[in-house]
Amino acid sequence: MGPATAIITLTGTLLTEFIGDRLKLDDIREMADQRKARPLMEGIGRQYGL
């Protein structure tokens, strides 16, 4: 899969008291640009895989 072959949209709420601030979103975008597999999990710990 190359760049721009799949676009997904994730909806949710950024809870700054638990995760940080809007700068964390920049970190997440940078991780996405690296195109490495990352774990995806819910706040309750449910894992959706890599």
C-alpha positions as CSV (number, residue, x, y, z in Angstrom):
1,M,0.0,0.0,0.0
2,G,1.4,3.4,-1.0
3,P,0.7,6.9,0.1
4,A,-2.9,8.0,-0.4
5,T,-4.2,4.6,-1.2
6,A,-6.4,4.4,1.8
7,I,-7.8,7.2,3.9
8,I,-9.5,6.6,7.2
9,T,-11.2,9.0,9.6
10,L,-11.2,8.3,13.3
11,T,-13.6,10.2,15.4
12,G,-13.3,10.6,19.1
13,T,-12.5,12.9,22.0
14,L,-9.1,13.9,23.1
15,L,-9.1,13.8,26.9
16,T,-6.3,16.2,27.8
17,E,-6.2,15.2,31.4
18,F,-5.2,11.7,30.4
19,I,-3.3,12.0,27.1
20,G,-1.8,15.5,26.9
21,D,-2.7,18.4,24.6
22,R,-3.2,19.1,20.9
23,L,0.6,18.7,20.4
24,K,0.0,15.0,20.9
25,L,-2.0,15.0,17.7
26,D,1.1,16.2,15.9
27,D,3.0,13.3,17.4
28,I,0.3,10.9,16.1
29,R,0.4,12.5,12.6
30,E,4.2,12.1,12.6
31,M,3.8,8.4,13.5
32,A,1.4,8.0,10.6
33,D,3.9,9.6,8.2
34,Q,6.4,7.0,9.2
35,R,4.0,4.3,7.8
36,K,4.9,1.7,10.5
37,A,2.4,-0.7,12.0
38,R,1.1,0.6,15.3
39,P,-1.3,-1.0,17.8
40,L,-4.8,0.3,17.9
41,M,-6.7,0.0,21.1
42,E,-9.7,1.5,22.9
43,G,-9.5,3.3,26.2
44,I,-10.7,0.2,28.0
45,G,-7.9,-1.9,26.6
46,R,-9.6,-3.7,23.7
47,Q,-7.0,-4.3,21.1
48,Y,-7.8,-4.1,17.4
49,G,-4.4,-5.3,16.2
50,L,-1.4,-3.8,14.4
